[in-house]
Amino acid sequence: MKPDFVFVGGDFAVDFVNTRICVRGVRVELLNNLDDVMAWLKRSGKAEVLTEGIDTLAPGRKREIFGRIMELRERLDKAFAAVVQGGELPGEFADYINKGLETSSGRDRLVRRGTGWAVERRYAPADLAALFFEETARFAASMDPERLKACENKACILYFYDTSRNRQRRWCSMDTCGNRVKASRHYHRHKAHRPV
């Protein structure tokens, strides 16, 4: 059974990087083709930004778009690692994003939201990578580097954007990693005090 997507990052760009997870110490890739990307977009609530389905694309074009999206994820993962280690987004990463944005071609559309209106960006299937570049640029421009963190569970590779008031969040999810770490500490504390 394939592991499910996780949405603990607090932002589209962070959750996108988190499409690789560790299961019992082994890295598992959750995005293996453009269909997986579409499944992830659906779960993230962004699938409606496409003007039509990806089935309109030729197989070679699908592979090209998928490759572009995955290259962005790889570079974004490295940029996040640099930020988490106390640095900034690397200048070459910004250059890469800007180059990707130059070829972006989405279009805005006015849509009804409840009793009001909102502007929503739409993309042709061939321009799907633009969504990822634009979301990454938006996150990079608005993020506070001190709030981007890696989960403190050594067996976890997920990032999250800490929006807690006191900036003390330590785990990607308290329900998973936080409880595991606390249970492990409790076990080792009590094991150390047991008579032999």
Buried (B, 14 or more C-beta within 10 A) or exposed (E): EEEEBBBBBBBBBBBBBBBBBBEEEEEEEBBEEBEBBBBBBEBBEBBEBBBEEBEEBEEEBBEBBBEBBBEBBEBBBEBBEBBBEEEEBBEEBBEBBEEBEEEBEBEEEEEEEEEEEEEBBBBBBBBBBBBBBBBBBEBBEEBEBEBBBBBEBEEBBBBBBBEEEEEEBBBBBEEBBBEBBEEEEEEEEEEEEEEE
